[in-house]
Amino acid sequence: MKQLKCSEFEQQVVCNEKKVVLLFTNDWSGSAIILEGALSALQKKWSQSYRFIKISNDDCMEIGGKYNIQNIPTILIFDKGKVIDKIGGVQSKHTIENVLEKLNKMP
């Protein structure tokens, strides 16, 4: 997964042609590291439909605040710059994949 700089957020997430799976993480959360592993595995299967990116909530608190990120890890899924789903906490790879499948069927 690509680590996003705060200054890249607009271009890489909001203006992206693909749907974007954005993981809000930090360096000290074991839960976020576990979730990142699941997302990296899903990225291999879903790279045609989704872009997988992570961003440090500690470094980019303004972005986290804009999207009301209360807990780490949190996943936001964007489509054409708008949040279309939010997944909080550590969820199983299977659960996240079910969400991706559902969202991929949306026009």
C-alpha positions as CSV (number, residue, x, y, z in Angstrom):
1,M,0.0,0.0,0.0
2,K,1.2,3.4,-0.8
3,Q,1.9,5.8,2.1
4,L,0.2,9.1,1.2
5,K,1.6,12.5,2.2
6,C,-1.0,15.1,3.4
7,S,-0.2,17.3,0.4
8,E,-1.1,14.4,-2.0
9,F,-4.6,13.7,-0.6
10,E,-6.6,15.9,-3.0
11,Q,-4.9,14.5,-6.1
12,Q,-4.6,10.8,-5.0
13,V,-8.0,10.4,-3.3
14,V,-10.5,13.1,-4.2
15,C,-9.5,13.3,-7.9
16,N,-8.8,9.6,-8.5
17,E,-10.6,7.9,-11.3
18,K,-10.8,4.6,-9.4
19,K,-12.6,4.0,-6.1
20,V,-10.1,4.5,-3.3
21,V,-9.7,2.4,-0.1
22,L,-8.0,4.8,2.3
23,L,-6.7,3.4,5.6
24,F,-6.2,6.0,8.4
25,T,-3.3,4.6,10.5
26,N,-0.4,5.6,12.7
27,D,2.9,4.1,13.6
28,W,2.0,2.9,17.1
29,S,-1.2,0.9,16.4
30,G,-0.8,-2.8,16.2
31,S,-4.4,-3.1,15.0
32,A,-3.7,-0.8,12.1
33,I,-0.7,-3.0,11.2
34,I,-2.9,-6.1,11.2
35,L,-5.5,-4.4,9.1
36,E,-2.9,-3.1,6.6
37,G,-1.8,-6.7,6.1
38,A,-5.4,-7.7,5.2
39,L,-5.7,-4.7,2.8
40,S,-2.4,-5.6,1.1
41,A,-3.7,-9.1,0.4
42,L,-7.0,-7.6,-1.0
43,Q,-5.1,-5.1,-3.1
44,K,-3.7,-7.9,-5.2
45,K,-7.2,-9.1,-6.2
46,W,-9.0,-5.7,-6.4
47,S,-6.3,-3.5,-8.0
48,Q,-8.4,-3.2,-11.2
49,S,-11.3,-1.6,-9.3
50,Y,-9.8,0.1,-6.3
51,R,-6.7,2.1,-5.3
52,F,-5.4,1.1,-1.9
53,I,-3.7,3.9,0.1
54,K,-2.8,4.6,3.7
55,I,-2.4,7.9,5.5
56,S,-1.0,8.7,8.9
57,N,-3.7,10.3,11.1
58,D,-1.0,11.6,13.4
59,D,0.7,13.5,10.5
60,C,-2.5,14.5,8.7
61,M,-4.9,15.4,11.6
62,E,-6.6,18.0,9.5
63,I,-7.7,15.4,7.0
64,G,-8.7,13.0,9.7
65,G,-10.7,15.8,11.4
66,K,-12.5,16.7,8.2
67,Y,-13.7,13.1,7.9
68,N,-14.4,12.7,11.6
69,I,-11.9,9.9,12.2
70,Q,-12.3,9.0,15.9
71,N,-10.5,5.7,16.0
72,I,-7.5,4.1,14.4
73,P,-7.6,2.1,12.3
74,T,-10.5,3.4,10.1
75,I,-11.1,2.8,6.4
76,L,-12.9,5.2,4.2
77,I,-13.9,4.2,0.7
78,F,-14.2,7.1,-1.8
79,D,-15.8,7.2,-5.2
80,K,-15.4,10.4,-7.2
81,G,-14.2,12.3,-4.1
82,K,-17.1,11.3,-1.9
83,V,-17.1,8.8,1.0
84,I,-19.3,5.9,0.1
85,D,-18.5,3.7,3.0
86,K,-16.7,3.7,6.4
87,I,-15.3,0.7,8.2
88,G,-14.1,1.2,11.7
89,G,-11.8,-1.0,13.8
90,V,-10.1,-4.2,12.8
91,Q,-12.4,-6.2,10.5
92,S,-11.7,-9.5,8.9
93,K,-10.4,-9.7,5.3
94,H,-13.6,-11.5,4.4
95,T,-15.8,-8.7,5.8
96,I,-13.9,-6.0,4.0
97,E,-14.0,-8.0,0.7
98,N,-17.8,-8.3,1.1
99,V,-18.0,-4.5,1.3
100,L,-15.7,-4.1,-1.8
101,E,-17.8,-6.6,-3.8
102,K,-21.0,-4.7,-2.8
103,L,-19.6,-1.3,-3.7
104,N,-18.0,-2.6,-6.9
105,K,-21.5,-3.5,-8.2
106,M,-22.7,0.1,-7.7
107,P,-22.9,2.2,-10.9
